[in-house]
């Protein structure tokens, strides 16, 4: 079975599960996100340089605390997230973490595996949260699928050869254009019409954030000397390989909701 067919089958299985979880929201979504955070943090702790079993267990527990905080009290979530980020930055300043190995820290495990994806809970708890959460998920998928299909069949020029050699300029460009087009029609179809300029801007921002999120994980994997973060999802790799785009997209999309008054 070729890789494309594996990816397709995995997507066909994940799509209805994701739709159901997003539709149900509340405790169902919380448990789903906790599971994702635990698996993602476990994947990341296996590739950091200095391994410690106690810290590994603690980082997984701390990762699970973030979606719980997001579910019960947004202010607690932001305070907890700020605390983790502050400690990570302080360790940088005191050179406990080198810039060349920025990912090799248990605090980074918590930050990377949980903060971004926890915004799915915050977004879902807003008014019209079901639709608002569907939008970044759909747009992220459109960006990924379009870039993969076009890049695989028509891509010639490498976009990021030193970081992600499989990404092509043609695929990335097609992903951005596809995301912008779908963004416009999606907002209109869901009766969240924010105007052409804003819907196009959202599509552009989501596409760019998706590319950056994917590149960030590519940097981490390249520095770690691995191809995939795991093997739990056939054709995709690990959980981190599937959510890498959403890690950056979701918090940015939450800001978009506030700035563009999408929720009104």
N, C-alpha and C positions, 0 to 999 in steps of 0.2 A: 504493500500500500504506500503510495507516494505521500510526500509531506503535505501537499495541498489538500488531498482527500482527508487526511487525518485532521487537519485544521478545520475543514468544513464540517466533519462529523462532530468534532468537539464543540464548534460554534452552535450547531443545531441542537445539541444537548444543553449547552449553557444558556442559550437565549430564552427558552421558556422558563427555566429555573429562575433566571435573573428577573424576568418580567413578573413572575409570581411573587418573588421576594419583595420587589419594589412596590408592587400593588398592595401587598399585605402590610408592608411597613412595620412600624412599632416593634414588638418583641421579635418577630420573625426576621426583620431586617437586622436588628441588633445582633442576634445570634449568628446570622450569616456573616456579618462584618467582623465579629469577634473571631470566628473561624478563619476568615481570610487573613486577619492580622496575625493570628497565632502561626498559621502555616507560612506566611510571608516572613515573619521574624525568624522562624526556625530555618527557613531557606537561607536567609542572610547570615545568621550566626554560624552556619557551616562553612562560610568562605572567608570570614574575617581572620586576620593574621594571628592575633594572640587570643587563643581560646581558653575559656574558663567555664567549667560546668555550672558553677554557682551563678555567675553573671549571666550565662546563657539562659538559665531558667528564670532568673529575675527579669531579664529584658523581655522575655516572652510574656510574663505576667504583667509587666508595665505596659507592654503593647496592647494587651487586652483591656487595660484600664481606660485607655483613651476613648474607644467607642462607647464604653459604658458611661463615661463622663459626658460625652456628647449627647447621649440619649437622655440623661437625667437633668443636666444643667449645662448650658452652653458656656456660661462664664467659668465654671470649674474646668471645662475642657480647654478653654483658651489659656487659663492660668497654668494648668498642668503641662500643656504643650509648650508654653513659654518657658516653663521651668526646665524641661528637658533640653530645649534648644539653647538656653542660657548656659547650662552646665556644659554642653558640647562646645560652645564658643569659648567658654572660660578655659576648657582643656586645650583648645587650640592656642589661646593666648599664652598659656604656660607651657606650650610645646609638648604636651602629653600626647597630642595627636599631630602627625605630620600632614601637611597639605597633600602630599603625594599619596597618602593612605587615608584620606578623609573618611572613607567608608568603613575603615577598620576600627570601629568603636561600638560598644554596646549601646551607647546613647544614640548613635546614628541609626542603629538597628530599630530602636523604638521610634525615632523621628520618621524614618523613611517608610517603615512598614505600616505605620498606624495613623499618623496625623492626617495626611492627605485623604486617605480612603474613609476616614471617620467623618469627613464633611458630607458624605452621602447621607448619613443619619440626620445631620443638621438641616440639609436641604430638604429631605423627605418630610421633616417635621414642620416645614413652612406651609402656609396656605398654598394650595395647588402643588403641594410637594411631590405628588406622584408624577405629574407632567414635568415639573422642574428637574427632577432627578433623571427622568427618562432622556431628556434632551442631551446632557453631556455624555451619557452612556451611548446613545445612538450616534451622536456626532463623532465620538472617539472611535467607535466601531467602523463607521463610514470612512474615516481618515485611514485607519489601519488596513481595512480590506481593499480600498481603492489604491492605496500606495503599494500594497503587496501585489495585487493583480497586474497593475500597469507596470510596476517595476520589474516584475518577473517576466512579463511578455514583451515589453517595449523598452525597458531601461537599458541604457548604454553607458551613461556618464555617472560615475560614482559621486554621490553627494558628500559623504563623510568617510572617505577611505581609511583614515587612520583610527576612527572610532567604531564605525559600523559599516564594514565593507560591503554588506549586502544591500544597503540603501542606495537608491539611485536618485538622481535629480528629477528624472521624469516621473518616477513613482511618488516622490515627495510633493512635487508640484501638483500632480493629479489628485493627491490626497487633500491638499489645501483647497483646490478648486471644488472638489466634490463635497467637502465639508461645508464650504460657504454656501453652495447651492442648496444642499439639504437643510442647512440651518434656516435659510429664508422660508422654505416651504414648511418646515417643521413648526416654527413659531406661528405661522399663519394657520396651519391645520389644527393646532392645539388651542386656537383662540387666545394666544398670548402675543398678539400682533404688536410689536414694539417699533415697527417701521422698518423700511428696507435697509437704511444705513446701519441701524443698530443690530439687526439680525445678521447682516453681512459681517459686521465687526465681530460679533460673537463667534461666528463660524471661523473667521480668520484667527482670532485669539485661541480658540479651542484647538484648531489644527496646529498652530505653532507650539502651544503648550504640550500637545500630544507628542510632537516631534522631539521637543526638549526632554520630556519625560522618558521617552524611549532611548534617547542618546545618553541620558544620565545613567540609566541601567546598563547600557552598553559599555560605558566607561568603567563602571564597577565590575562587570563581568570580565572585561578585557584585562583590567588590573589584577583580577583574581585568577586569570588563566582558565576560565570556564566558558562554555558555549551557552548553556541554559542555567537558570537559577534552580531548576528542579526538573522532574519528569512526570509530575502529577497530571498534566494536561497534554495528551498526545497531539503533536503537531505544533504546540505552543511552547512547551517546556514546563516551567513552574508557575506558581501563582503570581510571583513578581513579574514574570514575562507577560502575563495577561493584564495586570493592573498598572504597569509602569506608567502608561500615559495618564490614567485617571489620578495618579498620585499628585500630579501637578494641575491637571484640569479641574478637579473638583473644588479645591480652595479658590482658584481663580474664578471659576464659574459662580461661586457663592458671592464673591465681590461684585461680579457683573450683575447678579440679581439685585444687590443693594444699590449699586451706582446707576443702573439703567431702570430701576424701579420695575423690574420684570414681574414681580409678585403682585402688582396692583390689579 
